[in-house]
Amino acid sequence: MSPRQVAIVAALCASPAVAAENVVDTHGDTLVLEAGHASLRKWLLPDVVPSPEDNKLTPQRAALGKMLFFDPRLSGTGQSTCASCHLPERGWSDSFPKSIRFMGDVMTRASPSLVNLGYNSIFQWDGRSPTLEHQAVNGAGPSGSMNAAGKAKPTDGIANIQKIPAYGELFARAYPGEGVTPTSIGKALASFERTVVSRDSPFDQWLHGKKDALTPQQVQGFRVFVDPAKGNCSACHSAPNFTDNGFHNLGLKSGADKDADVGRFRQRPVALMKGAFKTPQLRDVAQSAPYFHDGSAATLEEVVDHYAKGGDVKTNLSPLMNPLSLSSEEKQALVAFLRGLSTAHPIFEYPVLPK
């Protein structure tokens, strides 16, 4: 190598590295958009899904809950299961704009995905369940979605489970001394639901330092997502589980209907909660179309377009809903980022049910 070449190489080595792009997010935190940077750690989910003291997650409880989740005998008609509305192959939703009961009765809302529910602090579209156990008991109860009390006369699904000796043995091992009751059934179902987790998406890998886990377009999309001057998405879909566990009226067209669903208003009768629904988490979101509580958006592109125009119906609109100044390129980047939130899950194994 000539002296001149040596000098050029030395100059290049001495040149400062290109600085990673920074962005101040919705919450005032400066994020360095560099794989594995410490400023991004708030987006990492805890390795352990939280569970209450009276229902600590164990393999036995999760396995029992998995059986119940897929057992039609728990339903009022013996013909539907929890998985009828929450299918693993459909992003733990059901792909319908509004969920459908046994015998074709259409429910009033879309089936929400169960992914990462265990990290949340309030449950159901209107927040009427304060715990995952409460949600599970309600779903299996006489007024819940499992009773199918429409065109067919319901029976007591919980009583069906109590009559199966093998379940009695499984409950004795998982919940010693508690018996087979609505409460213990709810606990088991909640335990299984806490195992439905997504935290190894390309985005999560990028957070852990894998530089090529996200494409440059997806990194740009994350910037749009957190930038309050652009998407401002993280104002509601906040770290680490992409939800603030809050309720917002998004100005959907269905809100103008005469008998529009009032959402959270039934639990909290204040004007801002009229037509407001829970912020869903977004990991695996590309697997659970359609979107919104009324299933009115068929694609992620339609979701982004809705937010970009600031909603349709302005009555009781969330103050966080404002028109967005996004270019076509930024919209595409945002959708690409959302697609980068999906974990590559192994093929789901359905349980063998007790006889």
HELIX and SHEET records of a PDB file:
HELIX    1   1 PRO A    3  ALA A   14  1                                  12    
HELIX    2   2 ALA A   38  TRP A   43  5                                   6    
HELIX    3   3 GLU A   53  ASN A   55  5                                   3    
HELIX    4   4 PRO A   59  PHE A   69  1                                  11    
HELIX    5   5 PRO A   72  LEU A   74  5                                   3    
HELIX    6   6 CYS A   82  SER A   84  5                                   3    
HELIX    7   7 PRO A   88  ARG A   90  5                                   3    
HELIX    8   8 PHE A  102  GLY A  104  5                                   3    
HELIX    9   9 LEU A  117  TYR A  119  5                                   3    
HELIX   10  10 LEU A  132  ALA A  140  1                                   9    
HELIX   11  11 GLY A  157  GLN A  162  1                                   6    
HELIX   12  12 PRO A  165  ALA A  174  1                                  10    
HELIX   13  13 PRO A  182  GLU A  193  1                                  12    
HELIX   14  14 PRO A  202  LEU A  207  1                                   6    
HELIX   15  15 PRO A  216  VAL A  226  1                                  11    
HELIX   16  16 CYS A  233  ALA A  235  5                                   3    
HELIX   17  17 LYS A  253  ALA A  256  5                                   4    
HELIX   18  18 ARG A  264  ARG A  266  5                                   3    
HELIX   19  19 ALA A  271  MET A  273  5                                   3    
HELIX   20  20 VAL A  285  GLN A  287  5                                   3    
HELIX   21  21 LEU A  300  ALA A  308  1                                   9    
HELIX   22  22 SER A  328  ARG A  339  1                                  12    
SHEET    1   A 2 ASN A  22  VAL A  24  0                                        
SHEET    2   A 2 THR A  30  VAL A  32 -1                                        
SHEET    1   B 2 PHE A 247  HIS A 248  0                                        
SHEET    2   B 2 PHE A 277  LYS A 278 -1                                        
END                                                                             
